[in-house]
Amino acid sequence: MVFYWLLFVFWLLLTARIVVELVRAFAREWRPMGGVAVAVESIYTVTDPPVKAVRRIIPIVRIGGVGLDLSIMVLLLVVFILMQLALPG
């Protein structure tokens, strides 16, 4: 059960990373300050090693001039599957 909750917290952090990256993509002038900067740095510190590991396996897909990073989506799917396997009963 503890493993499930650890995976759930990691899943929430990955979801928060997606939101931060979307905000950065659409509001390029946005710079986090204060507590938000600490939260964003914490999110990236926890999620960066697994995302980089998956990026080595699944490179960024180029579609014209746009690069589509599938590593976070794949990692979300894997964590979700592991959460389902970790549920008791």
C-alpha positions in Angstrom: 0.0 0.0 0.0 2.9 2.4 0.7 4.3 1.6 -2.7 1.0 2.7 -4.3 1.0 6.0 -2.4 4.6 6.7 -3.5 3.7 6.0 -7.1 0.6 8.2 -6.7 2.7 11.1 -5.4 5.1 10.7 -8.3 2.2 10.6 -10.7 1.0 13.9 -9.3 4.4 15.4 -9.6 4.6 14.3 -13.3 1.2 15.9 -13.9 2.4 19.1 -12.2 5.5 19.0 -14.4 3.3 18.8 -17.5 1.3 21.8 -16.3 4.5 23.8 -15.6 5.9 23.0 -19.0 2.6 24.0 -20.7 2.6 27.3 -18.8 6.2 27.9 -19.8 5.4 27.1 -23.5 2.5 29.5 -23.7 3.7 32.3 -21.4 7.4 32.5 -22.2 7.9 35.6 -20.0 6.6 33.8 -16.9 9.3 33.3 -14.3 8.4 31.6 -11.0 9.3 33.5 -7.9 9.3 32.8 -4.2 7.4 29.6 -3.1 6.4 28.8 -6.6 10.0 28.7 -7.7 10.8 26.3 -4.8 7.9 24.1 -5.8 8.8 24.1 -9.5 12.5 23.3 -8.6 11.3 20.4 -6.3 9.1 19.0 -9.1 11.9 19.1 -11.6 14.4 17.6 -9.1 12.2 14.6 -8.4 10.9 14.0 -12.0 14.0 14.8 -14.0 16.1 11.6 -13.5 13.3 9.2 -14.7 12.2 11.5 -17.5 15.8 11.7 -18.8 16.2 7.9 -18.6 13.0 7.4 -20.7 14.2 10.2 -23.1 17.3 8.1 -23.8 15.1 5.2 -24.9 12.3 7.3 -26.7 13.8 10.3 -28.4 11.8 13.5 -29.2 9.6 13.0 -32.2 10.0 15.8 -34.8 6.9 16.8 -36.7 7.8 19.7 -39.0 9.3 22.4 -36.8 7.7 21.0 -33.6 9.3 18.5 -31.3 7.0 16.2 -29.4 8.4 14.8 -26.2 6.6 11.5 -25.5 8.8 10.5 -22.6 6.6 12.1 -19.9 3.5 10.6 -21.4 5.1 7.1 -21.5 6.3 7.5 -17.9 2.8 8.6 -16.8 1.3 5.5 -18.4 4.0 3.2 -16.8 3.4 4.7 -13.4 -0.4 4.4 -13.8 0.0 0.7 -14.7 2.3 0.1 -11.7 -0.2 1.8 -9.4 -2.9 -0.6 -10.6 -0.6 -3.5 -10.0 0.3 -2.2 -6.5 -3.4 -2.0 -5.4 -4.2 -4.6 -2.8 -6.9 -7.1 -3.6 
